[in-house]
Amino acid sequence: MSAGAHDLWRPLSGCDDDCLPAAGEVPTVPVARRVLRLVAASGMLLAGVGVAMLLPVLPARERQAVLRGWARGTARAFGVRLVIKGRLPRRRALLVANHVSWLDVLAVLAVAPTRMVAKREVRSWPLVGLLAAAAGTVFVDRSRPRALPATVRRLADTLRAGRSVAVFPEGTTWCAGDGAAECRPGGGFRPAMFQAAIDAGSPVVPLRLGYLCEATGAVTTAAAFLGADTLLRSVGRVVAARHLVVTVTIAAALHPARDADRRLLARAAESAVHLVPPVRAATRARLRPVPAPTPADPVLSPTAGRDLGLAA
């Protein structure tokens, strides 16, 4: 693969260590509280083994309740408070969200225990891979871009079967700090997975994830997972932060027509997530169907090795 093509398949943010909070910027809890949080979080992750074994045998409603409860309990164990604004539609939908942290997965599952889309490597991760597989995660082999149309068809079939699906279409994490628009990954929301919603006749529900330090009342990048950051360092910032809050804002659902353009649909969802001017009415009036996704679409982009890769 040429360097140019390789870049298309690797969405990068403009973030670096300068996007992370400086020492003393975020109020912290005592060391003893951090240790307790780590112990509690480790316990919840171990409990995930039991959850993984239980999920496949539970009816759908009970499975969702157990997964939601586990995700909320794990977030609380890390010292993170969850705030939900808005309500999800009752029918199945494609949920799309911005991507800031490994905590995003817990936040989405705590709000809507849906099937996630993840890179294939996640399946081999200890414990996390087991739980992800048990929860019905759709694993994507990013070394085989020609498999993308089949993945989109699989997601469409999942939606038709009455199950919601969640993706992070930016393709990589970024800080999402105040005034950090230049850090957003180039290319915006990748459009491929939006085709699944069009094909299945499902709504698209944008989710806006934001992290706030309640002690200061300011947006914080303490939970961000980016640049040369390591997972251990990121977890350390989270358990040390005082009154860290993740807010999940559920925007109005988008209802694509059967012949909608997935690229315009992706831009409309991105506008709802990032509160930028939406697609103009004149542009929406010219919606046309586009061909099914092909390997030429830069959509299932592998990210930097340390991000979670839960993207479409």
C-alpha positions in Angstrom: 0.0 0.0 0.0 1.4 3.4 -0.9 2.1 6.0 1.7 -0.8 8.1 0.5 -3.3 5.2 0.7 -1.8 4.2 4.1 -2.6 7.7 5.4 -6.1 7.5 4.2 -6.6 4.4 6.4 -5.0 5.9 9.5 -7.1 8.9 10.7 -4.9 11.0 13.0 -5.9 13.8 15.5 -3.9 16.9 16.0 -3.4 16.1 19.7 -0.2 15.7 21.6 0.8 15.8 25.2 0.2 19.6 25.3 -3.6 18.8 25.1 -3.4 16.9 28.4 -4.0 18.9 31.7 -0.9 20.4 33.3 0.1 19.3 36.8 -2.2 20.8 39.3 -4.8 21.9 36.7 -7.3 19.2 37.8 -8.1 18.8 41.5 -7.1 15.4 42.7 -8.2 13.0 45.5 -5.8 11.6 48.1 -3.6 8.6 47.3 -5.6 6.3 49.5 -8.8 7.1 47.5 -7.0 6.4 44.2 -5.9 3.0 45.5 -9.5 2.2 46.6 -10.7 3.2 43.1 -8.2 1.0 41.4 -9.2 -1.9 43.7 -12.9 -1.3 43.0 -12.3 -1.0 39.3 -10.3 -4.2 39.2 -13.1 -6.0 41.0 -15.6 -4.8 38.4 -13.4 -5.9 35.6 -13.0 -9.3 37.1 -16.8 -9.4 37.6 -16.9 -8.8 33.9 -15.8 -12.5 33.5 -19.1 -13.6 35.1 -21.0 -11.1 33.0 -19.4 -12.4 29.9 -20.5 -16.0 30.8 -24.0 -14.9 31.7 -24.9 -12.7 28.8 -25.3 -15.3 26.1 -27.9 -17.2 28.1 -30.0 -14.2 29.1 -33.1 -12.9 27.3 -32.5 -9.7 25.4 -34.1 -7.4 28.0 -32.2 -8.9 30.9 -29.0 -9.0 28.9 -29.3 -5.2 28.3 -30.0 -4.6 32.0 -27.0 -6.6 33.2 -24.6 -5.0 30.7 -25.9 -1.5 31.5 -25.5 -2.1 35.2 -22.0 -3.5 34.8 -20.9 -0.5 32.7 -22.4 2.0 35.1 -20.9 0.2 38.1 -17.4 0.1 36.5 -17.5 3.8 35.7 -18.5 4.6 39.3 -15.6 2.4 40.5 -13.2 4.5 38.5 -14.6 7.6 40.2 -16.5 8.8 37.2 -20.1 10.2 37.5 -22.4 9.7 34.5 -24.9 12.4 33.4 -27.4 11.6 30.6 -29.2 14.4 28.7 -32.0 13.4 26.4 -33.7 10.1 25.6 -33.0 7.4 23.2 -35.7 6.3 20.7 -37.4 3.1 21.6 -36.6 1.5 18.2 -33.2 0.1 17.2 -30.8 2.7 15.8 -27.3 3.3 14.7 -25.6 5.3 17.5 -22.6 7.4 16.6 -20.4 9.4 19.0 -17.2 11.4 19.2 -14.2 9.5 20.6 -12.2 10.9 23.5 -11.2 8.1 25.8 -11.4 4.4 26.7 -14.2 5.6 29.1 -16.4 6.3 26.0 -17.2 2.6 25.7 -18.4 2.4 29.3 -20.4 5.6 28.8 -22.2 4.4 25.7 -22.9 0.9 27.2 -24.2 2.5 30.3 -26.7 4.6 28.3 -27.5 2.0 25.6 -26.2 -1.6 25.9 -25.8 -2.0 22.2 -23.5 -4.0 19.9 -20.2 -2.2 19.4 -17.9 -2.2 16.4 -14.3 -2.9 17.3 -11.0 -3.8 15.5 -10.2 -7.5 15.4 -7.3 -7.1 17.8 -9.7 -6.3 20.7 -10.9 -9.9 20.6 -7.5 -11.1 21.8 -7.3 -8.6 24.7 -7.4 -10.3 28.1 -10.8 -10.1 29.8 -11.9 -7.1 27.6 -12.0 -9.2 24.5 -14.0 -11.9 26.3 -16.6 -9.4 27.5 -16.7 -7.7 24.1 -17.4 -11.0 22.3 -20.0 -12.0 24.8 -21.7 -8.6 24.3 -22.0 -9.3 20.6 -19.3 -6.9 19.4 -18.7 -6.8 15.6 -15.0 -7.2 15.1 -13.5 -5.7 12.0 -10.3 -6.9 10.3 -8.7 -3.6 9.2 -6.0 -5.4 7.3 -8.7 -6.6 4.8 -10.4 -3.5 3.5 -12.2 -5.5 0.9 -14.2 -7.1 3.8 -15.8 -3.7 4.5 -19.0 -4.2 2.4 -19.6 -7.5 4.2 -19.2 -5.8 7.6 -21.7 -3.1 6.6 -24.2 -5.8 5.5 -23.7 -7.5 8.8 -24.5 -4.3 10.7 -27.6 -3.7 8.5 -28.8 -7.3 9.3 -28.2 -6.6 13.0 -30.3 -3.4 12.8 -33.1 -5.3 10.9 -33.1 -7.9 13.6 -34.0 -5.2 16.2 -30.6 -4.6 17.8 -28.9 -1.2 18.0 -25.3 -0.7 17.0 -22.8 1.9 18.3 -19.7 3.2 16.4 -17.1 5.9 16.8 -16.9 7.1 13.2 -14.0 9.6 13.8 -11.7 6.6 13.7 -9.4 7.8 16.5 -9.5 9.4 19.9 -8.8 13.2 20.4 -8.8 15.6 23.3 -12.1 17.4 22.6 -10.9 20.3 24.8 -12.2 23.9 24.7 -11.0 25.6 21.5 -9.4 22.4 20.2 -11.2 22.2 16.9 -7.9 21.9 15.1 -7.3 18.7 17.0 -10.2 16.9 15.4 -9.2 14.0 13.2 -9.0 14.9 9.5 -11.7 13.7 7.3 -14.5 13.9 9.9 -16.9 11.1 10.4 -16.2 8.1 8.2 -19.3 7.4 6.2 -19.3 3.6 5.5 -21.2 2.4 8.6 -23.9 5.0 7.9 -24.9 2.9 4.9 -26.0 0.2 7.2 -28.6 2.5 8.7 -29.8 3.5 5.3 -30.1 -0.1 4.1 -31.9 -1.1 7.3 -34.2 1.9 7.4 -32.9 2.7 10.9 -32.5 6.1 12.5 -29.1 7.5 13.3 -28.7 8.9 16.8 -25.8 11.2 17.4 -24.3 11.1 20.9 -22.1 13.9 22.2 -19.6 12.8 24.9 -18.1 15.5 27.1 -15.8 15.4 30.2 -16.1 17.9 32.9 -14.3 18.5 36.2 -17.2 19.3 38.5 -14.8 20.7 41.1 -13.9 23.6 38.7 -16.9 23.6 36.5 -14.6 23.4 33.4 -14.2 21.0 30.5 -11.2 18.8 31.1 -9.0 16.5 29.0 -8.0 14.4 32.1 -9.8 11.4 30.6 -8.4 11.8 27.1 -6.3 8.9 25.7 -4.1 10.3 22.9 -0.6 11.0 21.6 2.2 9.2 23.3 -0.1 8.5 26.2 -0.2 5.0 27.7 -3.3 3.3 29.1 -1.7 3.1 32.6 -1.0 6.8 32.6 -4.5 7.6 31.4 -6.1 5.4 34.0 -3.9 7.0 36.6 -5.3 10.5 35.7 -8.9 9.3 35.8 -8.6 7.6 39.2 -6.8 10.7 40.6 -9.3 13.3 39.3 -11.7 14.8 41.8 -15.4 14.9 40.6 -14.8 13.8 37.0 -18.1 13.8 35.1 -18.9 12.3 31.7 -21.9 13.7 30.0 -23.7 11.9 27.3 -26.0 14.2 25.3 -28.5 12.4 23.1 -29.2 14.5 20.0 -32.4 14.3 17.9 -32.5 11.2 15.7 -31.8 11.5 12.0 -34.1 9.5 9.7 -32.4 8.8 6.4 -34.5 8.1 3.3 -33.9 4.8 1.5 -31.9 6.6 -1.2 -30.0 8.9 1.1 -26.3 9.8 0.5 -24.3 8.2 3.4 -21.7 11.0 3.1 -24.3 13.7 3.7 -25.8 11.6 6.5 -22.3 11.4 8.1 -21.8 15.1 7.9 -25.3 15.8 9.4 -24.5 13.5 12.3 -21.1 15.1 12.8 -22.7 18.5 12.9 -25.1 17.3 15.6 -22.2 15.9 17.7 -19.9 18.8 17.4 -22.5 21.6 17.3 -21.2 23.0 14.0 -23.5 24.5 11.3 -25.5 21.6 9.8 -25.7 20.6 6.2 -27.5 23.4 4.4 -31.1 22.8 3.3 -30.1 23.3 -0.3 -27.5 20.5 0.0 -30.0 18.2 1.8 -32.4 18.7 -1.1 -29.9 17.2 -3.5 -29.5 13.9 -1.6 -28.7 11.1 -3.9 -27.9 7.5 -3.3 -24.3 6.5 -3.5 -22.8 3.1 -4.3 -22.3 0.6 -1.6 -19.0 1.2 0.3 -15.9 -0.1 -1.4 -12.4 -0.5 -0.2 -11.6 2.9 -1.8 -13.6 4.6 0.9 -11.2 5.8 3.7 -13.6 4.6 6.4 -12.3 1.7 8.5 -9.1 3.4 9.3 -6.7 1.8 11.8 -5.7 4.3 14.4 -2.5 4.9 16.3 -1.6 1.7 18.1 -2.6 2.9 21.6 -6.1 4.0 20.9 -9.0 1.6 21.3 -9.9 1.5 17.6 -13.6 1.3 18.2 -14.4 3.1 15.0 -16.1 2.8 11.7 
